[in-house]
Amino acid sequence: MSKIIATAAIKGAYKVVEQVEKRWNEAMETYGPQEAVEFPNTGYYLPVIYALTGLAVKTVGDMEEVLRRCKKLLPPIPSPDVWLPYLGHTLDAGMATLWAGEVIEALKYLMGPSPVDGIWLGAADDIIMRERGIEFVDGTAPGFAAVLGAAPTNEIAVKIARELQQKNLYVFISSNTDGVSFAEQLEAEDVQLGWPTRLVPFGKDTSATVYSLGFASRAAMSFGGVKPGDYRRNLLYN
């Protein structure tokens, strides 16, 4: 990994955590610390955070500890003049970004805009988790591809989607490129989206990528016997 990429990732993590903390402060002022937060109809709280730390985030107030841990993970920005190892720091920044992303997505369910809108599905509920998750265990689905942003053209987007479908992979879609998402490209070409087709549009924001990793974390806890907080076994399972 180049120093340029690592530096950009770390700076991005600082920006994301700052934005999420601002949003959390708004939630605290509007709703107070006892207001419940959740991904609807799911039993694993905020699953990436729960799987990797054991923290059960149930209220707006519980998010404070997550933000504290995010800030603790944020590393120094690499110096332009002095070489120091930065891969570990970059991975720490990435984890802080994931936790912050999960907080912001949970706050959307509370404060809006709703993650479930049009083609966007938001978090998979437990019924879907049981129906689809077992396919990752019995080999019916060998895995999933997380697709972020847009393809160069709609035609290329369709080609990528069809190739992944032919491999029986689920395609978890999030983020956008200059306001255009992979899912919107597929929709424009009349490609059917949703769990039945394995083309799953979670959300247009980059933070919606946490739904993909939350699905994987829930699979580890549901089907792999991995205990909440056992981050090593969770990562090995996945």
Contacts in CASP RR format, 6 or more apart in sequence:
PFRMAT RR
TARGET T0000
AUTHOR 0000-0000-0000
METHOD contacts of the structure
MODEL  1
MSKIIATAAIKGAYKVVEQVEKRWNEAMETYGPQEAVEFPNTGYYLPVIY
ALTGLAVKTVGDMEEVLRRCKKLLPPIPSPDVWLPYLGHTLDAGMATLWA
GEVIEALKYLMGPSPVDGIWLGAADDIIMRERGIEFVDGTAPGFAAVLGA
APTNEIAVKIARELQQKNLYVFISSNTDGVSFAEQLEAEDVQLGWPTRLV
PFGKDTSATVYSLGFASRAAMSFGGVKPGDYRRNLLYN
1 87 0 8 1.000
1 90 0 8 1.000
3 78 0 8 1.000
3 86 0 8 1.000
5 90 0 8 1.000
6 78 0 8 1.000
6 86 0 8 1.000
6 87 0 8 1.000
6 89 0 8 1.000
6 90 0 8 1.000
7 77 0 8 1.000
7 78 0 8 1.000
7 86 0 8 1.000
9 90 0 8 1.000
9 93 0 8 1.000
9 94 0 8 1.000
10 74 0 8 1.000
10 75 0 8 1.000
10 77 0 8 1.000
10 78 0 8 1.000
10 86 0 8 1.000
10 89 0 8 1.000
10 90 0 8 1.000
10 93 0 8 1.000
11 77 0 8 1.000
12 93 0 8 1.000
12 97 0 8 1.000
13 74 0 8 1.000
13 93 0 8 1.000
13 94 0 8 1.000
13 96 0 8 1.000
13 97 0 8 1.000
13 100 0 8 1.000
14 74 0 8 1.000
14 77 0 8 1.000
14 93 0 8 1.000
16 96 0 8 1.000
16 97 0 8 1.000
16 100 0 8 1.000
16 101 0 8 1.000
16 207 0 8 1.000
17 67 0 8 1.000
17 70 0 8 1.000
17 71 0 8 1.000
17 74 0 8 1.000
17 96 0 8 1.000
17 97 0 8 1.000
17 100 0 8 1.000
19 100 0 8 1.000
19 104 0 8 1.000
20 67 0 8 1.000
20 70 0 8 1.000
20 100 0 8 1.000
20 101 0 8 1.000
20 103 0 8 1.000
20 104 0 8 1.000
21 67 0 8 1.000
23 103 0 8 1.000
23 104 0 8 1.000
23 107 0 8 1.000
23 111 0 8 1.000
24 60 0 8 1.000
24 63 0 8 1.000
24 64 0 8 1.000
24 67 0 8 1.000
24 103 0 8 1.000
24 107 0 8 1.000
26 111 0 8 1.000
27 35 0 8 1.000
27 60 0 8 1.000
27 63 0 8 1.000
27 107 0 8 1.000
27 110 0 8 1.000
27 111 0 8 1.000
28 60 0 8 1.000
28 61 0 8 1.000
30 111 0 8 1.000
31 60 0 8 1.000
31 110 0 8 1.000
32 60 0 8 1.000
32 61 0 8 1.000
33 59 0 8 1.000
33 60 0 8 1.000
33 61 0 8 1.000
33 64 0 8 1.000
34 59 0 8 1.000
34 60 0 8 1.000
34 61 0 8 1.000
35 59 0 8 1.000
35 60 0 8 1.000
35 110 0 8 1.000
36 58 0 8 1.000
36 59 0 8 1.000
37 46 0 8 1.000
37 57 0 8 1.000
37 58 0 8 1.000
37 59 0 8 1.000
37 60 0 8 1.000
37 62 0 8 1.000
37 63 0 8 1.000
37 106 0 8 1.000
37 107 0 8 1.000
37 109 0 8 1.000
37 110 0 8 1.000
38 45 0 8 1.000
38 58 0 8 1.000
38 106 0 8 1.000
38 109 0 8 1.000
39 46 0 8 1.000
39 47 0 8 1.000
39 105 0 8 1.000
39 106 0 8 1.000
39 109 0 8 1.000
39 122 0 8 1.000
39 123 0 8 1.000
39 125 0 8 1.000
40 109 0 8 1.000
40 123 0 8 1.000
40 125 0 8 1.000
41 125 0 8 1.000
41 126 0 8 1.000
41 127 0 8 1.000
42 123 0 8 1.000
42 124 0 8 1.000
42 125 0 8 1.000
42 126 0 8 1.000
42 129 0 8 1.000
42 218 0 8 1.000
43 126 0 8 1.000
44 50 0 8 1.000
44 51 0 8 1.000
44 217 0 8 1.000
44 218 0 8 1.000
44 221 0 8 1.000
44 228 0 8 1.000
45 55 0 8 1.000
45 56 0 8 1.000
45 57 0 8 1.000
45 58 0 8 1.000
46 57 0 8 1.000
46 66 0 8 1.000
46 102 0 8 1.000
46 103 0 8 1.000
46 106 0 8 1.000
47 102 0 8 1.000
47 214 0 8 1.000
47 215 0 8 1.000
47 217 0 8 1.000
47 218 0 8 1.000
47 221 0 8 1.000
48 98 0 8 1.000
48 99 0 8 1.000
48 102 0 8 1.000
48 210 0 8 1.000
48 213 0 8 1.000
48 214 0 8 1.000
48 217 0 8 1.000
49 55 0 8 1.000
49 57 0 8 1.000
49 66 0 8 1.000
49 99 0 8 1.000
49 102 0 8 1.000
49 103 0 8 1.000
50 56 0 8 1.000
50 57 0 8 1.000
50 217 0 8 1.000
50 221 0 8 1.000
50 228 0 8 1.000
50 229 0 8 1.000
51 214 0 8 1.000
51 217 0 8 1.000
51 218 0 8 1.000
51 220 0 8 1.000
51 221 0 8 1.000
51 226 0 8 1.000
51 228 0 8 1.000
51 229 0 8 1.000
51 231 0 8 1.000
51 234 0 8 1.000
52 95 0 8 1.000
52 217 0 8 1.000
52 229 0 8 1.000
52 231 0 8 1.000
52 234 0 8 1.000
53 66 0 8 1.000
53 69 0 8 1.000
53 99 0 8 1.000
53 229 0 8 1.000
53 231 0 8 1.000
54 228 0 8 1.000
54 229 0 8 1.000
55 62 0 8 1.000
55 65 0 8 1.000
55 66 0 8 1.000
56 62 0 8 1.000
56 228 0 8 1.000
57 63 0 8 1.000
57 66 0 8 1.000
57 103 0 8 1.000
57 106 0 8 1.000
60 107 0 8 1.000
60 110 0 8 1.000
63 103 0 8 1.000
63 106 0 8 1.000
63 107 0 8 1.000
66 99 0 8 1.000
66 100 0 8 1.000
66 102 0 8 1.000
66 103 0 8 1.000
67 100 0 8 1.000
67 103 0 8 1.000
69 96 0 8 1.000
69 99 0 8 1.000
70 96 0 8 1.000
70 99 0 8 1.000
70 100 0 8 1.000
71 96 0 8 1.000
73 92 0 8 1.000
73 93 0 8 1.000
73 95 0 8 1.000
73 96 0 8 1.000
74 92 0 8 1.000
74 93 0 8 1.000
74 96 0 8 1.000
75 86 0 8 1.000
75 88 0 8 1.000
75 89 0 8 1.000
75 90 0 8 1.000
75 92 0 8 1.000
75 93 0 8 1.000
76 89 0 8 1.000
78 84 0 8 1.000
78 86 0 8 1.000
78 89 0 8 1.000
98 210 0 8 1.000
98 213 0 8 1.000
100 207 0 8 1.000
101 207 0 8 1.000
101 210 0 8 1.000
102 207 0 8 1.000
102 210 0 8 1.000
102 214 0 8 1.000
104 207 0 8 1.000
105 115 0 8 1.000
105 122 0 8 1.000
105 123 0 8 1.000
105 207 0 8 1.000
105 208 0 8 1.000
105 210 0 8 1.000
105 211 0 8 1.000
108 114 0 8 1.000
108 115 0 8 1.000
109 115 0 8 1.000
115 122 0 8 1.000
115 123 0 8 1.000
115 202 0 8 1.000
115 203 0 8 1.000
115 208 0 8 1.000
116 122 0 8 1.000
119 183 0 8 1.000
119 184 0 8 1.000
119 187 0 8 1.000
119 193 0 8 1.000
119 201 0 8 1.000
120 183 0 8 1.000
120 201 0 8 1.000
120 202 0 8 1.000
120 203 0 8 1.000
120 204 0 8 1.000
120 208 0 8 1.000
121 194 0 8 1.000
121 195 0 8 1.000
121 200 0 8 1.000
121 201 0 8 1.000
121 202 0 8 1.000
121 203 0 8 1.000
122 202 0 8 1.000
122 203 0 8 1.000
122 208 0 8 1.000
122 211 0 8 1.000
123 202 0 8 1.000
123 211 0 8 1.000
124 132 0 8 1.000
124 195 0 8 1.000
124 200 0 8 1.000
124 211 0 8 1.000
124 215 0 8 1.000
128 195 0 8 1.000
129 215 0 8 1.000
129 218 0 8 1.000
129 219 0 8 1.000
129 222 0 8 1.000
130 222 0 8 1.000
132 141 0 8 1.000
132 170 0 8 1.000
132 195 0 8 1.000
133 141 0 8 1.000
133 215 0 8 1.000
133 219 0 8 1.000
133 222 0 8 1.000
133 223 0 8 1.000
134 140 0 8 1.000
134 223 0 8 1.000
135 141 0 8 1.000
136 143 0 8 1.000
136 144 0 8 1.000
136 219 0 8 1.000
136 223 0 8 1.000
137 219 0 8 1.000
137 223 0 8 1.000
137 224 0 8 1.000
140 168 0 8 1.000
141 168 0 8 1.000
141 169 0 8 1.000
141 170 0 8 1.000
141 198 0 8 1.000
142 167 0 8 1.000
142 168 0 8 1.000
142 169 0 8 1.000
143 169 0 8 1.000
143 170 0 8 1.000
144 169 0 8 1.000
144 170 0 8 1.000
144 171 0 8 1.000
144 172 0 8 1.000
144 212 0 8 1.000
144 215 0 8 1.000
144 216 0 8 1.000
145 164 0 8 1.000
145 169 0 8 1.000
145 170 0 8 1.000
145 171 0 8 1.000
145 172 0 8 1.000
146 172 0 8 1.000
146 174 0 8 1.000
146 209 0 8 1.000
146 212 0 8 1.000
146 213 0 8 1.000
147 160 0 8 1.000
147 171 0 8 1.000
147 172 0 8 1.000
147 173 0 8 1.000
147 174 0 8 1.000
147 182 0 8 1.000
148 174 0 8 1.000
148 175 0 8 1.000
148 182 0 8 1.000
148 206 0 8 1.000
148 209 0 8 1.000
149 174 0 8 1.000
149 175 0 8 1.000
149 176 0 8 1.000
149 177 0 8 1.000
149 180 0 8 1.000
149 181 0 8 1.000
149 182 0 8 1.000
150 157 0 8 1.000
150 176 0 8 1.000
150 177 0 8 1.000
150 178 0 8 1.000
150 179 0 8 1.000
150 180 0 8 1.000
150 181 0 8 1.000
150 182 0 8 1.000
150 184 0 8 1.000
150 185 0 8 1.000
151 157 0 8 1.000
151 160 0 8 1.000
151 182 0 8 1.000
151 185 0 8 1.000
153 185 0 8 1.000
154 185 0 8 1.000
154 186 0 8 1.000
154 188 0 8 1.000
154 189 0 8 1.000
155 189 0 8 1.000
157 182 0 8 1.000
157 185 0 8 1.000
157 186 0 8 1.000
157 189 0 8 1.000
158 185 0 8 1.000
158 186 0 8 1.000
158 189 0 8 1.000
158 191 0 8 1.000
160 182 0 8 1.000
161 171 0 8 1.000
161 182 0 8 1.000
161 186 0 8 1.000
161 191 0 8 1.000
161 199 0 8 1.000
164 171 0 8 1.000
165 171 0 8 1.000
165 197 0 8 1.000
165 198 0 8 1.000
165 199 0 8 1.000
168 198 0 8 1.000
169 198 0 8 1.000
170 198 0 8 1.000
170 200 0 8 1.000
171 198 0 8 1.000
171 199 0 8 1.000
171 200 0 8 1.000
172 200 0 8 1.000
172 202 0 8 1.000
172 211 0 8 1.000
172 212 0 8 1.000
172 215 0 8 1.000
173 181 0 8 1.000
173 182 0 8 1.000
173 183 0 8 1.000
173 199 0 8 1.000
173 200 0 8 1.000
173 201 0 8 1.000
173 202 0 8 1.000
173 203 0 8 1.000
174 181 0 8 1.000
174 201 0 8 1.000
174 202 0 8 1.000
174 203 0 8 1.000
174 204 0 8 1.000
174 205 0 8 1.000
174 206 0 8 1.000
174 208 0 8 1.000
174 209 0 8 1.000
174 211 0 8 1.000
174 212 0 8 1.000
175 181 0 8 1.000
175 203 0 8 1.000
175 204 0 8 1.000
175 205 0 8 1.000
175 206 0 8 1.000
175 208 0 8 1.000
175 209 0 8 1.000
176 184 0 8 1.000
176 204 0 8 1.000
176 205 0 8 1.000
176 206 0 8 1.000
179 204 0 8 1.000
181 201 0 8 1.000
181 203 0 8 1.000
181 204 0 8 1.000
182 201 0 8 1.000
183 193 0 8 1.000
183 199 0 8 1.000
183 201 0 8 1.000
183 203 0 8 1.000
183 204 0 8 1.000
184 204 0 8 1.000
186 193 0 8 1.000
186 199 0 8 1.000
187 193 0 8 1.000
191 197 0 8 1.000
191 199 0 8 1.000
192 199 0 8 1.000
193 199 0 8 1.000
193 200 0 8 1.000
193 201 0 8 1.000
194 200 0 8 1.000
194 201 0 8 1.000
202 208 0 8 1.000
202 209 0 8 1.000
202 211 0 8 1.000
202 212 0 8 1.000
203 211 0 8 1.000
216 238 0 8 1.000
217 234 0 8 1.000
217 238 0 8 1.000
219 237 0 8 1.000
219 238 0 8 1.000
220 226 0 8 1.000
220 233 0 8 1.000
220 234 0 8 1.000
220 237 0 8 1.000
220 238 0 8 1.000
221 227 0 8 1.000
221 228 0 8 1.000
221 234 0 8 1.000
224 237 0 8 1.000
226 233 0 8 1.000
226 234 0 8 1.000
226 237 0 8 1.000
227 233 0 8 1.000
END
